[in-house]
Amino acid sequence: MSVTKNAPRDLARRFAEKRSGHTNSWRRETFSLERLEARAKAREWFERFPKAAYMTEIEFWRELEDGRIEFTMRRLPSAD
């Protein structure tokens, strides 16, 4: 079993979905990286999960006080 770090808003969203009985098929991962590392990670996601097949997108991003970029990548789990 793997453990992933999630932002509090991700956990809150997940709990709310479970409570309402609604499940979401999107896969999301949130990162907090230096600007150049953030760009590289986003490129990696778009190369690994092409937008045409997985509907990959940057769902949210912001610049933190320390200059790092926090962003959430979203994609479908498969290209079925």
C-alpha positions in Angstrom: 0.0 0.0 0.0 1.5 3.4 -1.0 1.1 6.5 0.9 0.7 9.9 -0.9 0.9 13.3 0.6 -2.3 15.3 0.0 -3.2 18.9 0.7 -6.0 19.5 3.2 -8.3 20.6 0.4 -7.8 17.3 -1.4 -8.6 15.3 1.7 -11.7 17.5 2.4 -12.9 17.0 -1.2 -12.4 13.2 -1.0 -14.3 13.0 2.3 -17.1 15.1 0.9 -17.4 12.9 -2.1 -17.5 9.7 0.0 -20.2 11.3 2.3 -22.4 12.3 -0.7 -21.9 8.9 -2.4 -20.5 10.7 -5.4 -17.3 9.3 -6.9 -15.1 11.2 -9.2 -13.1 9.4 -11.9 -10.4 12.1 -12.2 -6.9 11.4 -10.9 -5.3 14.4 -9.2 -1.9 15.1 -7.8 -0.8 18.3 -6.1 2.8 19.5 -6.2 4.7 22.3 -4.6 8.0 22.9 -6.5 10.4 25.6 -7.5 9.3 27.3 -10.8 11.6 25.4 -13.1 10.9 22.1 -11.4 7.2 22.8 -11.6 7.4 23.4 -15.4 9.4 20.2 -15.8 6.8 18.2 -13.8 3.9 19.6 -15.8 5.7 18.7 -19.1 6.4 15.2 -17.7 2.6 14.7 -17.0 1.6 16.0 -20.5 4.2 13.7 -22.2 3.2 10.7 -20.0 -0.6 11.3 -20.2 -1.3 13.1 -23.5 -4.2 15.6 -23.3 -6.0 14.0 -26.2 -6.2 10.6 -24.5 -6.3 11.5 -20.8 -7.7 15.1 -20.9 -4.7 16.1 -18.8 -4.7 19.6 -17.5 -3.4 21.9 -14.8 -6.5 22.3 -12.7 -5.1 24.9 -10.3 -1.9 26.8 -9.6 -0.6 29.6 -7.4 2.7 31.1 -6.4 3.5 30.7 -2.8 5.2 33.3 -0.6 8.6 31.6 -0.9 8.4 31.6 -4.7 7.5 28.0 -5.1 4.6 27.1 -7.4 1.8 24.9 -6.0 -0.3 23.2 -8.7 -2.7 20.4 -9.2 -2.6 18.2 -12.2 -5.7 16.4 -13.3 -6.2 13.5 -15.7 -8.5 10.6 -16.5 -7.3 7.2 -15.2 -7.2 5.6 -18.7 -7.8 6.2 -22.4 -10.6 3.8 -22.7 
